Amino acid sequence: MGRKTKILIGIGALVVVVIGVGVYELDKFLNAIKIELPEYQATKKTVWLDQNISKDKLRWFYHADQGTRTFGIPFEWFMALEQPVISLTAVGLFSDPAYLDRYGFIPDTIEPEKQALPIGFAAGATISDPLGHPWRNPRSKQDMTGFGLTCSACHTGRFTYKDTTVVIDGGPALIDLYNLKGGLGVSLLLTRYVPFRFGRFADRILGPDASHGDRKMLKHQLDLVLKQYGESKALDDSVAPLRILEGYGRLDALNRIGNQVFSADLNNPKNYAAASAPVHYPRIWNTPWFDWVQYNGSIMQPMVRNAGEALGVSAQINLTDPSKGLYKSSVQVDILHSIENMIKGDPPNADRGFSGLKSPKWPDILPPIVDTLAAQGAQLYKSYCQECHRPPVTSREFFENPKWWTKNEAGEPILIMENVPISHVGTDPAQAEDMINRTVELPSNLGIKPYAFGRALGDLVENTVNFWYDQQTPPTSKEERAKTNGNMPNLIRGEFAYKVRSLNGIWATPPYLHNGSVPTIDALLGPADERPKTFYLGHREYDPEKLGYRYEKLTNGFEFDTSLRGNSNRGHEFTDDGKAYGRVGPALSPSDRKALIEYLKTL
């Protein structure tokens, strides 16, 4: 076949694509499906800090299947899809770790001799197709493999410094899930409608000698997936005026969980809400010992928190067909419990502190801490920060104040998290406000009262977990259920407040405030009016003086606009204006800021 013939066929294929999705302006269509990502220069090495978890446990954690089916396609498809680039010849695979790295996913090189998907991807048990039937290979009739993200995808951070990448286990990820899902959608669309591309995909899934009937069935499966993607996009477009784009390192997690279970899984478009309050992925060290979690301190029970996360990342669940068992799901409760225990460790006390996953220590790769300056900063911390953030977790004082501790149902120590009213701290209210105001419409057969979103979500997740317990052989005992649930009740609350926690490891978790609206600690400690009004997310290079990522313009990065609702960078302000909204302390001089920053490096 000559080059001219290939070009004509390729143009014809593009026309088929355009007609297939109902778009008739080719240039407009091509712009609409273009996925633009930053280019990153590779570092020479990657290092892991000692955070008290062995290499074997970390590797398990990175790829532990919690039952998610995040992308609505089997693992085999993900490995066979090409990148979302229009080309007449084969392009790189979507699953190439170097390509996924551009979405923010960290290559798993903890053991270089073992090839693996990036941190946060897991293949597991079987997957159902969009109609709820077993998903089988059209040719071999073998069940296809479930595939999705793990909690490590969102809770493993990294930064680069000069020629080194540093992995922060339990730190906030820098991933862009919105663009990743969009990229997969474009890849699926091109695979379905571009003949040469579909042929390559079919060869990988079915084998090169598959029959016409097998290939036709594979196209039908693609059609079902594209229909599902199209319906999801239509819902998202319907609330676009209220949507706040998340970008790298942020997600409106609670609203997205609600959309998955109350809209997609219930097949109820009325329950779909805009992702309007993105938050910065939280650090997770020590969190199993907190009495309340989430930025707004809304969830108490560890299992409800974890199983809710799995459902939000598209674990499959039956909420519509009683004959198949309401609340039957792909959530792996036992795996979630094992992950929680790994992070948790033994009960903390003044002698050993926190065990399990520990916060990272300032590494030798970065410039050394100036001890004399850090000592000055320690006094400033005690004067201006300690009242809310408490003494260092390495001090006896932290553990010996009875006002800060309670016990769970098993008598283990639990750290009391203060929920600070937004009227005091002054930070953007959207995350707390939207959870308080959201309601959902529910069918009576779910056995959940149609009330506020938070309580409904807590009940739905509890019923899902209880179904799993009931299906075990023998059914899980009452005592074992309590233990697996973290020995905490399923309490949900919605307050116009945000929880405050200790600052150990804070230096490794930029950007700052709950919504990631301040790029560095230096900017956070300085005058609020001088904080960047716009800046770019997507940089990885660390600034050891200001404690944060670089944030100048980044080609194809995400421009963060603090003027938008949900993105405000106000609050938590150091100012001499005693009447200022969100004032937490007096204005800090440049030298005081520098000293306090030096001290925060020691935590």
C-alpha positions in Angstrom: 0.0 0.0 0.0 1.5 3.4 -1.1 1.9 6.4 1.2 -0.8 8.3 -0.8 -3.3 5.5 -0.3 -2.6 5.4 3.5 -3.1 9.1 3.8 -6.5 8.9 2.0 -7.6 6.0 4.2 -6.4 8.0 7.2 -8.4 11.1 6.2 -11.4 8.9 5.7 -10.9 7.4 9.1 -10.9 10.8 10.7 -14.1 11.6 8.9 -15.6 8.5 10.3 -14.5 9.6 13.8 -16.0 13.0 13.3 -19.3 11.6 12.0 -19.3 8.9 14.7 -19.3 11.5 17.5 -21.6 13.9 15.8 -19.0 16.7 15.3 -18.7 18.1 11.8 -15.9 20.7 12.0 -12.7 18.8 11.8 -10.4 21.4 13.3 -12.8 22.0 16.2 -13.0 18.3 16.8 -9.2 17.8 16.8 -8.8 20.6 19.3 -11.5 19.1 21.5 -9.8 15.8 21.8 -6.2 17.1 22.1 -4.6 16.0 25.4 -1.7 18.4 26.2 0.6 17.4 29.0 3.9 18.9 30.4 7.2 17.5 29.3 9.6 16.6 32.1 13.3 16.0 32.1 14.2 12.7 33.5 16.2 12.7 36.7 19.3 10.5 37.2 18.0 8.5 40.2 15.0 8.0 42.5 15.4 7.6 46.2 13.0 6.4 49.0 13.3 7.9 52.4 13.2 5.7 55.6 9.6 6.0 56.7 9.5 2.8 58.7 7.9 0.6 56.0 9.9 -2.2 54.3 10.5 -2.3 50.6 8.3 -5.5 50.3 5.4 -3.9 52.1 5.7 -0.7 50.1 5.6 -2.6 46.8 2.5 -4.5 48.0 0.9 -1.2 49.1 1.6 0.4 45.7 -0.4 -2.4 43.8 -2.8 -3.8 46.4 -6.2 -4.3 44.7 -8.9 -2.7 46.7 -11.6 -3.7 44.2 -11.6 -0.5 42.1 -12.5 -0.4 38.4 -11.6 3.2 37.9 -11.6 3.5 34.1 -14.4 1.2 33.2 -12.2 -1.1 31.1 -10.3 -4.3 31.7 -6.7 -4.5 32.5 -6.0 -6.2 29.2 -7.5 -3.3 27.3 -5.5 -0.7 29.3 -2.3 -2.5 28.4 -3.3 -2.7 24.7 -4.5 0.9 24.1 -2.3 3.4 22.4 -1.7 7.0 23.5 -4.4 9.6 22.5 -2.5 10.9 19.5 -3.9 10.9 16.0 -1.4 9.1 13.7 -1.5 6.9 10.6 1.1 4.6 12.2 1.4 3.0 15.6 2.1 5.2 18.6 3.3 4.4 22.1 1.2 2.5 24.5 -1.0 4.3 27.0 0.4 2.1 29.8 4.0 3.2 29.1 5.2 4.4 32.6 7.0 7.3 30.9 3.8 8.4 29.4 1.7 8.0 32.6 4.5 9.9 34.4 3.3 13.0 32.5 -0.1 12.7 34.3 1.8 12.7 37.5 2.0 8.9 38.2 5.3 7.8 39.8 7.2 5.0 38.0 7.6 2.0 40.4 11.4 1.6 40.5 11.7 0.6 44.1 13.0 -2.7 42.8 14.3 -1.9 39.3 14.6 -5.6 38.3 10.9 -6.0 38.7 8.8 -4.5 35.9 5.6 -2.9 37.1 3.0 -0.3 36.4 3.4 3.0 38.1 2.6 3.4 41.7 -1.1 3.3 42.3 -2.3 0.9 39.6 -3.6 -2.5 40.4 -5.1 -5.4 38.5 -7.4 -7.7 40.5 -10.4 -10.0 40.1 -12.8 -10.1 37.2 -14.7 -7.2 35.9 -18.3 -6.8 34.7 -19.1 -5.0 31.5 -21.2 -1.8 31.3 -24.4 -3.9 31.2 -23.5 -5.8 34.4 -22.6 -9.1 32.6 -19.3 -10.9 33.0 -16.8 -9.2 30.7 -15.2 -11.8 28.5 -12.7 -11.9 25.7 -14.8 -12.3 22.5 -12.4 -15.0 21.1 -11.1 -17.0 24.1 -14.3 -16.4 26.2 -12.0 -15.9 29.2 -13.0 -13.5 31.9 -11.3 -10.1 31.7 -9.4 -8.7 34.6 -10.6 -5.8 36.8 -8.3 -2.8 37.0 -8.1 0.5 38.8 -6.3 2.8 41.1 -5.2 2.1 44.7 -5.1 4.5 47.6 -1.3 4.8 47.0 -2.1 6.6 43.7 -3.4 9.6 45.6 -1.2 9.3 48.7 2.3 8.9 47.4 4.1 12.2 46.8 7.4 13.1 45.2 9.6 16.0 44.4 12.8 16.5 42.4 15.9 18.3 43.5 18.6 18.8 40.9 19.1 15.3 39.4 17.2 13.3 42.0 13.6 12.3 42.5 12.5 11.8 46.2 9.5 9.6 46.9 7.3 10.6 49.9 5.2 7.7 51.0 1.9 8.8 52.4 2.4 12.3 51.0 0.1 14.1 48.6 0.2 12.9 45.0 0.8 15.2 42.0 -1.6 13.3 39.7 -4.1 14.8 37.3 -7.1 12.4 37.3 -9.3 14.6 35.2 -6.9 14.7 32.3 -6.1 11.0 32.7 -9.8 10.0 32.3 -10.0 12.3 29.4 -7.0 10.9 27.7 -8.3 7.4 28.1 -11.6 8.5 26.6 -9.9 9.9 23.5 -7.7 6.8 23.2 -10.9 4.6 23.2 -12.6 6.8 20.7 -9.7 6.7 18.3 -9.3 3.0 18.8 -12.9 2.4 17.9 -13.1 4.6 14.7 -9.7 4.6 13.2 -9.3 1.4 11.2 -5.6 0.8 11.5 -5.7 1.7 15.1 -8.6 -0.7 15.8 -6.7 -3.4 14.0 -3.7 -3.1 16.1 -5.8 -3.1 19.3 -7.8 -6.2 18.1 -4.5 -8.0 17.3 -3.3 -7.4 20.9 -6.6 -8.5 22.5 -7.8 -11.2 20.2 -4.7 -12.3 18.3 -3.9 -11.5 14.6 -5.9 -14.5 13.3 -9.2 -13.6 15.1 -12.4 -14.0 13.1 -14.5 -11.1 11.7 -17.2 -12.0 14.2 -14.7 -11.8 17.1 -13.6 -8.4 16.0 -17.2 -7.2 15.5 -17.9 -8.3 19.1 -14.9 -6.3 20.3 -16.2 -3.2 18.5 -19.5 -3.7 20.3 -17.8 -3.8 23.6 -16.0 -0.6 22.7 -19.3 1.0 21.8 -20.7 0.1 25.2 -17.7 1.7 27.0 -17.9 4.8 24.8 -21.6 5.2 25.5 -20.8 5.1 29.2 -18.0 7.6 28.8 -20.3 9.8 26.8 -23.0 9.7 29.4 -20.5 10.6 32.1 -19.2 13.5 30.0 -22.8 14.7 29.4 -23.4 14.8 33.1 -20.2 16.7 33.7 -21.0 19.2 31.0 -24.5 19.7 32.5 -22.9 21.2 35.6 -19.9 22.8 33.9 -20.8 26.4 35.0 -20.4 25.3 38.7 -17.3 23.1 38.1 -13.9 24.1 39.3 -11.1 22.3 37.5 -8.8 20.4 39.8 -5.4 20.2 38.0 -2.4 18.4 39.4 -2.5 17.4 43.0 -6.1 18.2 43.7 -9.5 16.4 43.7 -13.0 17.1 44.9 -13.0 13.7 46.4 -16.3 13.8 48.4 -18.4 15.2 45.6 -16.8 12.6 43.2 -17.6 9.8 45.6 -21.2 11.0 45.8 -21.5 11.3 42.0 -20.2 7.7 41.6 -22.5 6.0 44.1 -25.6 8.2 44.1 -25.7 9.1 40.4 -23.7 6.6 38.3 -24.3 3.5 40.4 -28.0 4.4 41.1 -28.5 5.6 37.5 -29.9 8.8 38.7 -28.7 12.0 36.9 -30.6 14.2 39.5 -28.0 13.3 42.1 -25.0 14.5 40.0 -23.2 17.5 41.4 -20.3 19.6 40.1 -16.8 19.0 41.3 -16.8 22.5 42.8 -14.5 22.3 45.8 -11.2 20.6 45.0 -8.9 19.8 47.9 -5.2 19.0 48.0 -4.6 15.3 48.5 -4.0 14.9 52.2 -0.9 13.3 53.8 -1.9 10.1 55.6 0.8 9.3 58.2 -0.7 9.0 61.7 -4.3 9.4 60.4 -5.5 6.0 61.6 -5.2 7.4 65.1 -7.3 10.5 64.5 -10.9 10.6 65.8 -12.1 12.5 62.7 -10.8 12.6 59.2 -11.4 14.6 55.9 -10.5 18.2 55.8 -13.8 19.2 57.3 -13.6 16.5 60.0 -16.7 14.8 58.7 -16.0 11.0 58.9 -15.0 9.0 62.0 -14.8 5.3 61.1 -11.6 4.2 59.3 -13.5 1.5 57.3 -16.2 3.9 56.1 -13.4 6.3 55.0 -11.5 3.6 53.1 -14.4 1.7 51.6 -16.0 5.0 50.6 -12.7 5.9 48.8 -12.8 2.6 47.0 -16.4 3.1 45.9 -15.5 6.6 44.8 -12.7 5.3 42.6 -15.4 3.2 40.8 -15.4 -0.1 42.7 -18.4 -1.9 41.2 -21.5 -2.1 43.3 -25.1 -3.2 42.8 -27.6 -0.6 44.0 -30.4 -1.2 41.5 -31.2 -5.0 41.2 -32.3 -6.7 44.4 -32.2 -10.1 42.8 -28.4 -9.9 42.6 -28.0 -8.7 46.1 -28.2 -5.0 47.0 -24.8 -3.7 48.1 -22.9 -6.5 46.6 -19.6 -4.9 45.4 -16.1 -5.5 44.3 -14.7 -3.7 47.4 -12.0 -5.7 49.0 -12.6 -5.0 52.7 -9.8 -7.3 53.9 -7.3 -5.6 51.7 -8.4 -2.2 52.9 -8.0 -3.4 56.5 -4.5 -4.6 55.8 -3.5 -1.3 54.2 -4.9 0.5 57.3 -2.9 -1.7 59.6 0.3 -1.1 57.7 -0.1 2.7 58.0 -1.4 2.4 61.5 1.3 0.4 63.3 1.1 -0.1 67.1 -0.8 2.2 69.4 1.2 5.4 69.9 2.7 6.5 73.3 5.2 8.9 74.7 8.0 6.4 74.6 7.8 5.1 71.0 5.7 7.9 69.4 3.9 6.9 66.3 4.9 3.7 64.5 3.6 2.3 61.2 4.1 4.8 58.3 6.1 7.7 59.7 6.4 11.2 58.4 9.5 11.8 56.3 12.6 13.4 57.7 14.5 16.2 55.9 16.9 14.3 53.7 20.6 14.8 53.1 19.9 15.4 49.4 18.6 18.9 50.4 20.8 21.6 51.9 21.5 21.0 55.7 19.3 22.6 58.3 20.8 25.6 60.1 20.5 24.6 63.7 20.8 28.0 65.2 18.1 29.4 63.0 15.9 26.4 63.7 16.2 27.0 67.4 14.9 30.6 66.9 12.1 29.2 64.8 11.2 26.7 67.6 10.4 29.7 69.9 8.3 31.3 67.2 6.4 28.0 66.6 5.6 27.8 70.3 4.3 31.3 70.3 2.3 31.4 67.1 1.6 27.8 65.9 1.5 25.4 68.8 -1.9 26.4 70.2 -3.6 24.9 67.1 -1.0 22.5 65.7 0.3 21.3 69.1 3.8 20.4 70.2 6.0 18.2 67.9 4.8 14.6 67.8 8.3 13.6 69.0 7.8 15.3 72.3 6.4 13.8 75.5 4.2 16.9 75.9 2.3 15.9 72.8 1.3 12.6 74.3 0.8 13.5 78.0 -1.9 16.2 77.7 -5.2 14.4 78.5 -7.2 17.1 76.7 -5.8 15.9 73.3 -6.5 12.2 73.7 -9.4 9.8 74.0 -9.9 6.1 73.5 -11.6 3.9 70.8 -13.9 1.0 71.6 -10.9 -1.3 72.2 -9.3 1.1 74.7 -6.5 2.3 72.3 -5.4 5.9 72.3 -7.1 8.2 69.7 -6.0 11.7 69.0 -8.7 14.4 69.3 -8.7 16.6 66.2 -9.9 20.1 66.7 -12.3 21.4 64.1 -11.6 25.1 63.8 -14.5 27.3 62.7 -14.0 28.9 59.2 -15.0 32.2 60.8 -11.7 31.9 62.7 -9.3 30.5 60.2 -10.8 32.3 57.2 -9.9 29.8 54.5 -12.0 29.0 51.5 -15.4 27.6 52.7 -16.5 25.6 49.6 -15.5 22.1 50.7 -17.3 22.3 54.1 -20.2 24.4 52.7 -20.9 22.0 49.8 -21.0 18.9 51.9 -23.4 20.6 54.3 -25.7 21.8 51.5 -25.8 18.7 49.3 -28.8 16.4 49.4 -29.5 13.2 47.5 -32.6 11.4 46.1 -32.7 7.7 47.1 -35.0 4.7 46.3 -36.8 3.2 49.3 -35.4 -0.3 48.8 -31.9 0.9 49.8 -33.1 1.3 53.3 -31.5 4.7 53.6 -33.5 7.8 54.5 -33.4 10.5 51.9 -31.5 13.1 53.9 -28.3 15.0 53.8 -25.5 13.7 51.5 -23.0 13.0 54.3 -25.2 10.8 56.4 -26.6 9.0 53.3 -23.0 8.3 52.1 -22.0 6.9 55.6 -25.0 4.6 55.7 -24.5 3.4 52.1 -20.8 2.6 52.7 -21.7 0.8 56.0 -24.3 -1.3 54.2 -21.7 -2.2 51.6 -19.1 -3.3 54.1 -21.8 -5.3 56.1 -22.8 -7.1 52.9 -19.1 -8.2 52.5 -19.0 -9.3 56.2 -22.2 -11.3 55.7 -20.9 -13.1 52.6 -17.8 -14.5 54.3 -17.7 -18.2 55.2 -18.5 -18.1 58.1 -19.9 -14.6 58.3 -17.6 -12.2 60.0 -18.1 -12.2 63.8 -19.3 -9.1 65.6 -15.9 -8.8 67.4 -14.0 -9.1 64.1 -16.2 -6.6 62.4 -15.5 -4.0 65.2 -11.8 -4.6 64.8 -11.8 -4.3 61.0 -13.9 -1.1 61.3 -11.1 0.3 63.4 -13.0 0.0 66.7 -14.8 3.3 65.9 -18.5 4.0 65.3 -19.8 5.2 61.9 -20.4 8.8 62.8 -20.8 11.5 60.1 -21.0 15.2 60.7 -21.0 18.4 58.6 -19.6 21.5 60.3 -18.6 24.8 58.9 -15.0 24.1 60.0 -11.8 22.5 59.1 -9.7 20.1 61.2 -6.2 21.1 62.3 -3.4 18.5 62.7 0.2 18.3 63.7 2.8 19.6 61.2 5.3 16.7 61.2 6.4 16.3 57.6 4.7 19.4 56.5 7.7 20.5 54.5 7.2 17.6 52.1 3.5 18.3 51.3 3.2 21.4 49.1 1.1 23.2 48.0 -0.6 24.5 51.1 -4.0 25.1 52.7 -6.7 22.5 52.3 -7.3 23.5 48.7 -3.7 23.8 47.7 -4.1 27.5 47.0 -0.7 28.7 48.4 2.4 27.2 46.6 5.0 27.6 49.4 5.2 27.9 53.2 7.1 31.1 52.7 4.1 32.6 50.9 1.7 31.2 53.6 3.6 32.9 56.4 3.9 36.2 54.5 1.4 38.9 54.0 -1.8 37.4 52.5 -2.0 40.2 49.8 1.4 39.1 48.5 0.4 35.4 48.0 0.4 34.6 44.3 -3.0 35.3 42.7 -2.3 32.8 39.9 0.4 30.2 39.7 1.1 26.9 38.0 0.6 23.4 39.3 2.6 20.5 37.7 6.1 21.5 38.6 8.1 18.9 40.6 11.3 20.8 41.4 11.5 21.6 45.1 12.5 24.9 46.6 14.3 24.1 49.9 14.3 27.8 51.0 10.6 28.6 50.5 9.4 25.0 51.1 7.3 24.3 48.0 7.4 23.5 44.3 8.4 26.0 41.7 5.3 27.7 40.4 6.2 29.9 37.4 4.5 29.3 34.0 4.7 25.7 32.9 3.9 24.7 29.3 0.7 22.5 29.5 0.7 22.8 33.3 -2.4 23.8 35.2 -2.9 27.5 35.9 -4.4 27.9 39.4 -6.7 30.9 39.7 -7.3 31.9 43.3 -10.1 34.3 42.3 -12.5 31.3 41.7 -14.8 30.0 44.3 -13.2 27.0 46.0 -9.7 28.3 45.1 -9.4 31.2 47.5 -5.9 31.7 49.0 -7.1 33.9 51.9 -7.2 32.9 55.6 -4.6 31.6 58.0 -3.1 35.1 57.9 -0.3 36.6 59.9 -1.1 40.3 60.2 -1.0 43.1 62.7 -4.5 44.0 61.9 -6.3 42.6 64.9 -9.7 42.7 63.1 -8.6 40.9 59.9 -10.7 38.0 58.9 -8.8 34.7 59.3 -6.0 36.2 61.4 -4.0 33.5 63.2 -1.0 35.6 64.4 0.9 38.9 64.1 2.8 39.8 61.0 6.1 38.0 60.7 9.3 39.7 59.6 11.3 38.2 56.8 13.9 37.0 59.3 11.2 35.4 61.5 9.7 33.7 58.5 13.1 32.3 57.6 13.6 31.0 61.2 10.2 29.4 61.3 10.7 27.7 58.0 14.0 26.3 59.2 12.3 24.9 62.3 9.5 23.3 60.2 12.2 21.4 58.3 13.0 19.6 61.6 9.4 18.3 62.1 
